[in-house]
């Protein structure tokens, strides 16, 4: 449970961990992030460790070997990057195409380049602003935040340090700072410096760069650090345009106003009480917006990460997060439509099975979601989507997953199974189901999951993955179906009828010969007739049976029997027996025909296949060239057929991801 308002004031006598020994990188490289900019990065520590990215301060700072020492090299894969125009990145001191937003995208490009799913983000001063902005843009890519010396680029923060505030505490240093600027321009020192730092007078530019940098670096510790101040002699240290442009945030409170997006992320804030550059108030404002994060007040320090009280607290934070799981995996249930019934297995090793029912509303007036929590698992999450619009989940569906490794979630889609209202077609589309899956993921607090689906469940799995590729760890798909018209024609008009002519006769029998040229439309008209009259009842099926509309029930049974009978090489009498249940047949037939007649609500009939490029990086069994394709010669469509069942269980190989 998140710790609310956890404020820790450190005792200066507290024993804190020491910095780790110096190490060398095992990999260095350059990543071209635009036609103009190429950034330098390096990796050190353990190549198989928990990824963490270190963001230097500034803007205009640089990295050094010292920065690797905050992390346990046996546990972390340490990534350090020089931001645009800084350090070893080229071109040096370049301001063009150099904004907060381009740096955020550089981080994301580097993450993808290094093949990292999620990482810990570590930053101080300007690095804290960049860390927060990145996390708010890509919250699903951040496992934890470790922040020091909070800075959010608000005008009052800049005025404090560059105009009046810090000058009261360091008047001697401030005198040197204002010296290059004529008195007439000292009412806005930031703009005055920016004009000179971006002007054509090279001599004035270099002089102002050194003075600016010295002022910025001098009051970083209670005891001045000459090594840090020496950086001011580097002519190319500064990138002042970030400050004069307010970080390119349209809203000056952008970072604090968007904290809600990251409150679920574990966080540690370390703030020196006497920080003159990055005011304590800024950290406090963040703490009030983000009470779940640990907030450490360091009473005997200013802002430098090299001050022992701060560095020790930072090392303690990295030690705490080094045990975070490298990835979380989630499987999205793709079962029935009208309502959503989730069987969520939550397994805790060494404990007895625990069952509890939980209900949550997706629509206060019409829809409700039901899910249960039997078993407990580790940190791998699977969502199982049942086949065919109108299907439902069962206990059998849990048997494809190793219960010691997976937390598997089963969901009855809208109008199906235990979801309510049963058999309802209103507000029931592929896109509403996609939103339901995403709502469930958020409700269950899951970052990423596996998707496991067959038949219609494949469509829902693929569509969800294409809409939310960063939420999908793996896809396991059986009997691929994409709702193209030629696929529907094969099943309902001609194609399957060649193999099952006897069963097809029973399927067409309820429809007059004159309408058999378009069986899908003919069935849909009968299955959805009088909906408004029936909708006033909570239970469609009970109302249907009490009406004189026996045609609807007859068509529901015939439709359901046809689809279920052709699903296996050897007919499964138990499955076909479901069609004798009027409630099941009504739900199944109404919803499958509803989705089929509307082509899944895809504007482009090739929508799923045309969007596969978005998900080809996702590990998968079946479908695209990179995925494993298993052809089962002795099986039809049923997930319970031995050959198919064996391959699905074999896909448990992903449990070790």
TIKOLFI-608916 format. One record per residue (C-alpha): residue in one letter; z negated, y negated, x. Coordinates in steps of 0.5 Angstrom, whole numbers, padded with zeros to 4 digits, always signed. Layout:
<sites>
AZYX;...
</sites>
This chain:
<sites>
X+0000+0000+0000;X+0002-0007+0003;X-0004-0011+0006;X-0005-0017+0002;X-0007-0024+0006;X-0009-0020+0012;X-0011-0026+0017;X-0013-0023+0023;X-0017-0028+0028;X-0017-0025+0035;X-0023-0026+0039;X-0021-0028+0046;X-0025-0022+0049;X-0021-0017+0045;X-0018-0011+0049;X-0011-0012+0048;X-0005-0007+0051;X-0002-0009+0058;X+0006-0011+0058;X+0010-0004+0060;X+0012-0004+0067;X+0019-0007+0069;X+0025-0002+0068;X+0032-0003+0069;X+0038-0002+0063;X+0041+0004+0063;X+0047+0001+0060;X+0050-0006+0060;X+0056-0009+0056;X+0060-0015+0053;X+0062-0015+0046;X+0068-0020+0044;X+0066-0023+0037;X+0071-0028+0036;X+0077-0030+0040;X+0073-0035+0043;X+0066-0032+0044;X+0064-0025+0048;X+0057-0024+0048;X+0053-0020+0053;X+0048-0014+0052;X+0044-0009+0055;X+0040-0003+0053;X+0034+0000+0057;X+0029+0005+0055;X+0030+0011+0051;X+0037+0012+0049;X+0035+0017+0043;X+0029+0012+0042;X+0027+0007+0036;X+0032+0002+0036;X+0029-0005+0037;X+0033-0012+0038;X+0030-0017+0042;X+0032-0024+0040;X+0031-0030+0045;X+0029-0037+0044;X+0032-0044+0044;X+0037-0045+0041;X+0040-0044+0048;X+0036-0040+0052;X+0037-0033+0055;X+0034-0026+0057;X+0031-0023+0063;X+0028-0017+0065;X+0021-0019+0063;X+0023-0019+0056;X+0024-0011+0056;X+0016-0010+0058;X+0014-0011+0051;X+0017-0004+0049;X+0014+0003+0051;X+0021+0005+0054;X+0019+0012+0052;X+0019+0011+0045;X+0024+0005+0044;X+0032+0004+0045;X+0031-0003+0047;X+0037-0008+0046;X+0037-0015+0049;X+0043-0020+0047;X+0045-0026+0050;X+0047-0031+0044;X+0053-0035+0044;X+0054-0040+0050;X+0048-0037+0053;X+0046-0033+0059;X+0051-0028+0061;X+0055-0029+0055;X+0062-0033+0055;X+0064-0038+0055;X+0058-0042+0057;X+0055-0047+0053;X+0060-0047+0048;X+0059-0051+0042;X+0065-0049+0038;X+0064-0043+0033;X+0057-0043+0035;X+0052-0043+0029;X+0046-0039+0026;X+0051-0036+0021;X+0056-0034+0027;X+0050-0031+0031;X+0047-0027+0025;X+0054-0024+0024;X+0054-0023+0032;X+0048-0019+0031;X+0051-0014+0026;X+0057-0013+0030;X+0053-0011+0036;X+0049-0006+0031;X+0055-0003+0029;X+0058-0003+0036;X+0052+0001+0038;X+0052+0006+0032;X+0045+0004+0030;X+0043+0005+0022;X+0037+0000+0022;X+0033-0003+0028;X+0026-0007+0029;X+0028-0014+0030;X+0023-0018+0035;X+0024-0025+0036;X+0020-0032+0038;X+0021-0039+0037;X+0028-0040+0035;X+0029-0032+0036;X+0024-0032+0030;X+0029-0036+0026;X+0034-0032+0027;X+0030-0026+0026;X+0028-0028+0019;X+0035-0031+0017;X+0039-0024+0019;X+0033-0020+0016;X+0035-0024+0009;X+0042-0023+0010;X+0041-0016+0012;X+0035-0013+0009;X+0037-0006+0009;X+0038-0006+0016;X+0031-0008+0019;X+0026-0003+0019;X+0020-0008+0022;X+0020-0015+0024;X+0015-0018+0030;X+0015-0025+0030;X+0012-0030+0035;X+0011-0038+0034;X+0015-0039+0028;X+0020-0044+0027;X+0025-0045+0021;X+0029-0051+0022;X+0026-0055+0017;X+0027-0063+0019;X+0019-0064+0019;X+0019-0059+0024;X+0024-0062+0028;X+0021-0069+0027;X+0014-0067+0029;X+0017-0064+0036;X+0022-0069+0038;X+0020-0076+0035;X+0013-0076+0033;X+0007-0071+0033;X+0007-0067+0040;X+0008-0074+0043;X+0001-0075+0041;X-0001-0069+0045;X+0003-0070+0051;X+0005-0078+0052;X+0006-0077+0059;X+0011-0072+0058;X+0014-0075+0052;X+0015-0082+0057;X+0020-0078+0061;X+0024-0075+0055;X+0025-0082+0052;X+0027-0085+0058;X+0035-0083+0058;X+0035-0086+0051;X+0036-0094+0050;X+0030-0097+0046;X+0035-0098+0040;X+0037-0091+0039;X+0030-0088+0040;X+0029-0088+0032;X+0033-0082+0032;X+0032-0078+0039;X+0035-0072+0036;X+0042-0075+0034;X+0042-0080+0040;X+0041-0073+0045;X+0046-0070+0041;X+0051-0075+0042;X+0050-0075+0049;X+0050-0067+0050;X+0057-0067+0046;X+0060-0073+0049;X+0065-0074+0055;X+0060-0077+0060;X+0059-0071+0064;X+0054-0075+0068;X+0050-0077+0062;X+0051-0070+0059;X+0048-0066+0065;X+0042-0071+0066;X+0040-0071+0058;X+0041-0063+0059;X+0035-0063+0064;X+0031-0068+0061;X+0031-0065+0054;X+0030-0058+0057;X+0024-0060+0061;X+0021-0063+0055;X+0022-0057+0050;X+0019-0052+0056;X+0013-0056+0058;X+0009-0055+0053;X+0010-0048+0051;X+0003-0046+0054;X-0004-0048+0055;X-0003-0048+0062;X+0004-0050+0064;X+0009-0044+0067;X+0013-0047+0073;X+0017-0041+0073;X+0019-0043+0065;X+0020-0050+0067;X+0025-0049+0072;X+0030-0046+0067;X+0031-0054+0066;X+0034-0054+0072;X+0040-0050+0069;X+0045-0055+0067;X+0048-0051+0062;X+0041-0049+0058;X+0041-0053+0052;X+0045-0052+0045;X+0042-0058+0041;X+0047-0058+0036;X+0043-0053+0032;X+0038-0058+0031;X+0042-0064+0029;X+0045-0059+0024;X+0039-0056+0021;X+0041-0049+0023;X+0047-0050+0018;X+0043-0049+0012;X+0045-0052+0006;X+0038-0052+0003;X+0033-0054+0009;X+0028-0049+0006;X+0033-0043+0006;X+0029-0039+0010;X+0022-0039+0006;X+0026-0040+0000;X+0029-0033+0001;X+0023-0029+0004;X+0023-0025-0003;X+0028-0021+0000;X+0024-0018+0006;X+0017-0018+0003;X+0018-0010+0003;X+0020-0010+0010;X+0014-0008+0015;X+0012-0015+0019;X+0007-0018+0024;X+0007-0025+0025;X+0003-0027+0032;X+0002-0035+0032;X-0002-0039+0037;X-0007-0044+0034;X-0005-0049+0039;X+0003-0048+0039;X+0005-0055+0040;X+0013-0054+0039;X+0013-0049+0033;X+0007-0051+0029;X+0002-0047+0026;X+0003-0050+0019;X+0010-0047+0019;X+0007-0040+0021;X+0002-0041+0015;X+0007-0043+0010;X+0011-0036+0012;X+0004-0033+0011;X+0003-0035+0004;X+0010-0033+0002;X+0010-0027+0005;X+0002-0024+0005;X+0004-0017+0006;X+0006-0018+0013;X+0000-0018+0018;X-0002-0025+0021;X-0005-0026+0027;X-0008-0032+0029;X-0009-0033+0037;X-0014-0038+0038;X-0014-0039+0046;X-0006-0039+0046;X-0001-0044+0045;X+0006-0041+0044;X+0009-0037+0050;X+0010-0030+0049;X+0008-0029+0057;X+0001-0032+0055;X-0004-0026+0055;X-0007-0026+0049;X+0000-0027+0045;X+0003-0022+0050;X-0002-0017+0048;X-0002-0018+0041;X+0006-0017+0041;X+0005-0010+0045;X+0000-0008+0040;X+0005-0009+0034;X+0011-0006+0038;X+0006+0000+0039;X+0005+0000+0032;X+0012+0001+0030;X+0015+0005+0035;X+0013+0011+0030;X+0017+0009+0025;X+0022+0014+0022;X+0029+0012+0025;X+0033+0013+0019;X+0031+0014+0012;X+0036+0019+0007;X+0037+0018+0000;X+0041+0023-0005;X+0043+0019-0011;X+0042+0023-0018;X+0049+0023-0021;X+0047+0027-0028;X+0048+0024-0035;X+0049+0017-0038;X+0046+0014-0044;X+0039+0014-0041;X+0037+0016-0034;X+0032+0022-0033;X+0030+0023-0026;X+0026+0029-0024;X+0023+0026-0017;X+0020+0031-0012;X+0015+0028-0008;X+0013+0033-0003;X+0006+0032+0001;X+0005+0038+0006;X-0001+0042+0005;X-0002+0039-0002;X-0001+0043-0009;X+0004+0041-0014;X+0003+0034-0017;X+0006+0032-0024;X+0006+0026-0027;X+0011+0022-0032;X+0013+0015-0031;X+0018+0011-0036;X+0021+0005-0034;X+0026+0001-0038;X+0033-0001-0036;X+0034-0005-0043;X+0028-0007-0047;X+0032-0006-0053;X+0036+0000-0052;X+0035+0004-0046;X+0030+0007-0042;X+0029+0011-0036;X+0025+0017-0035;X+0023+0021-0029;X+0018+0026-0026;X+0015+0027-0020;X+0014+0034-0018;X+0013+0037-0011;X+0013+0032-0004;X+0017+0032+0002;X+0018+0029+0008;X+0022+0022+0009;X+0029+0025+0007;X+0032+0023+0000;X+0037+0026-0004;X+0040+0024-0010;X+0043+0030-0015;X+0048+0027-0020;X+0050+0032-0025;X+0057+0034-0027;X+0061+0031-0033;X+0059+0025-0036;X+0055+0028-0042;X+0052+0033-0037;X+0044+0034-0036;X+0040+0036-0030;X+0036+0042-0030;X+0031+0046-0025;X+0036+0050-0022;X+0039+0043-0019;X+0033+0043-0014;X+0035+0050-0011;X+0040+0047-0007;X+0035+0043-0002;X+0030+0045+0003;X+0023+0043-0001;X+0020+0042+0006;X+0025+0037+0009;X+0028+0033+0003;X+0025+0029-0003;X+0030+0030-0008;X+0031+0026-0014;X+0035+0028-0021;X+0037+0023-0026;X+0040+0024-0033;X+0045+0019-0034;X+0045+0014-0040;X+0045+0018-0046;X+0044+0025-0043;X+0039+0030-0043;X+0032+0026-0043;X+0035+0019-0043;X+0035+0015-0049;X+0038+0013-0054;X+0041+0020-0054;X+0049+0020-0054;X+0050+0013-0054;X+0056+0010-0052;X+0055+0003-0052;X+0054+0000-0045;X+0055+0006-0042;X+0061+0006-0037;X+0061+0008-0030;X+0059+0001-0027;X+0053+0001-0031;X+0051+0008-0029;X+0052+0005-0022;X+0047-0001-0023;X+0043+0005-0026;X+0043+0009-0019;X+0042+0002-0015;X+0036+0000-0020;X+0033+0007-0019;X+0033+0007-0011;X+0030+0000-0011;X+0025+0002-0016;X+0023+0008-0012;X+0023+0004-0006;X+0028+0008-0002;X+0032+0005+0003;X+0038+0010+0004;X+0039+0016+0001;X+0044+0022+0001;X+0049+0023-0005;X+0050+0030-0008;X+0055+0031-0014;X+0060+0035-0017;X+0066+0034-0021;X+0064+0028-0025;X+0058+0027-0020;X+0063+0026-0015;X+0066+0020-0018;X+0060+0017-0019;X+0057+0019-0012;X+0064+0016-0009;X+0064+0010-0013;X+0057+0008-0012;X+0058+0010-0004;X+0064+0005-0004;X+0060-0001-0008;X+0053+0000-0004;X+0056+0004+0003;X+0050+0001+0007;X+0045+0005+0002;X+0048+0012+0003;X+0047+0016+0009;X+0051+0023+0007;X+0055+0025+0002;X+0056+0032-0001;X+0061+0033-0006;X+0063+0039-0010;X+0070+0040-0014;X+0073+0033-0013;X+0075+0029-0019;X+0077+0022-0019;X+0079+0020-0026;X+0086+0019-0025;X+0091+0020-0031;X+0094+0026-0028;X+0088+0029-0027;X+0086+0028-0034;X+0092+0031-0037;X+0092+0037-0033;X+0085+0039-0036;X+0086+0036-0043;X+0094+0037-0044;X+0097+0042-0040;X+0096+0045-0033;X+0089+0049-0035;X+0092+0051-0041;X+0097+0055-0037;X+0091+0059-0034;X+0087+0059-0040;X+0092+0060-0046;X+0087+0064-0050;X+0081+0059-0050;X+0086+0053-0050;X+0088+0055-0057;X+0081+0055-0059;X+0081+0048-0056;X+0087+0045-0060;X+0085+0048-0067;X+0081+0043-0070;X+0087+0038-0069;X+0093+0037-0073;X+0099+0039-0070;X+0102+0032-0071;X+0096+0029-0066;X+0097+0035-0061;X+0101+0031-0057;X+0095+0027-0054;X+0089+0031-0055;X+0084+0026-0051;X+0086+0021-0056;X+0085+0025-0062;X+0078+0028-0060;X+0076+0021-0058;X+0077+0019-0065;X+0074+0024-0069;X+0068+0024-0064;X+0066+0017-0064;X+0068+0016-0072;X+0062+0012-0076;X+0058+0010-0070;X+0056+0004-0073;X+0053+0007-0079;X+0050+0013-0075;X+0047+0008-0069;X+0042+0005-0074;X+0038+0012-0073;X+0034+0013-0066;X+0037+0020-0066;X+0044+0021-0066;X+0044+0028-0066;X+0039+0029-0072;X+0043+0024-0076;X+0050+0027-0075;X+0047+0034-0077;X+0045+0030-0084;X+0052+0027-0085;X+0058+0030-0089;X+0062+0029-0082;X+0062+0036-0080;X+0069+0035-0077;X+0065+0031-0071;X+0060+0037-0070;X+0066+0042-0070;X+0070+0038-0065;X+0064+0037-0061;X+0063+0044-0060;X+0070+0046-0059;X+0071+0040-0053;X+0064+0043-0050;X+0066+0050-0050;X+0073+0049-0047;X+0071+0045-0041;X+0065+0050-0040;X+0069+0056-0040;X+0074+0054-0035;X+0069+0052-0030;X+0068+0059-0027;X+0073+0064-0025;X+0068+0069-0028;X+0065+0065-0035;X+0058+0064-0035;X+0055+0066-0042;X+0049+0062-0040;X+0053+0056-0039;X+0057+0057-0045;X+0052+0058-0049;X+0050+0051-0049;X+0055+0049-0054;X+0052+0053-0059;X+0047+0047-0059;X+0049+0042-0063;X+0045+0037-0060;X+0048+0039-0053;X+0055+0039-0055;X+0055+0032-0059;X+0052+0029-0053;X+0057+0032-0048;X+0063+0031-0052;X+0062+0024-0054;X+0060+0022-0047;X+0066+0026-0043;X+0071+0023-0048;X+0068+0016-0048;X+0069+0016-0040;X+0076+0020-0040;X+0079+0016-0045;X+0077+0009-0042;X+0080+0012-0035;X+0073+0011-0032;X+0073+0004-0033;X+0077+0003-0027;X+0082-0002-0027;X+0086+0001-0022;X+0087+0009-0023;X+0087+0010-0015;X+0081+0006-0015;X+0076+0011-0011;X+0082+0014-0006;X+0084+0006-0005;X+0077+0005-0003;X+0075+0011+0001;X+0076+0006+0008;X+0069+0003+0006;X+0066+0010+0007;X+0069+0014+0012;X+0064+0013+0017;X+0059+0016+0012;X+0058+0024+0014;X+0061+0028+0009;X+0062+0035+0006;X+0069+0035+0003;X+0074+0029+0002;X+0077+0025+0007;X+0080+0028+0014;X+0073+0026+0018;X+0069+0030+0013;X+0069+0038+0013;X+0073+0041+0007;X+0071+0048+0005;X+0076+0052+0001;X+0072+0057-0003;X+0078+0063-0005;X+0073+0067-0009;X+0070+0061-0014;X+0072+0056-0019;X+0068+0050-0021;X+0061+0052-0022;X+0056+0050-0017;X+0052+0057-0019;X+0058+0061-0016;X+0056+0065-0010;X+0061+0062-0005;X+0060+0055-0007;X+0053+0055-0008;X+0052+0058+0000;X+0057+0052+0002;X+0052+0047-0001;X+0046+0050+0001;X+0049+0050+0008;X+0050+0043+0008;X+0042+0042+0009;X+0044+0042+0016;X+0044+0034+0015;X+0036+0035+0014;X+0035+0034+0021;X+0039+0027+0021;
</sites>
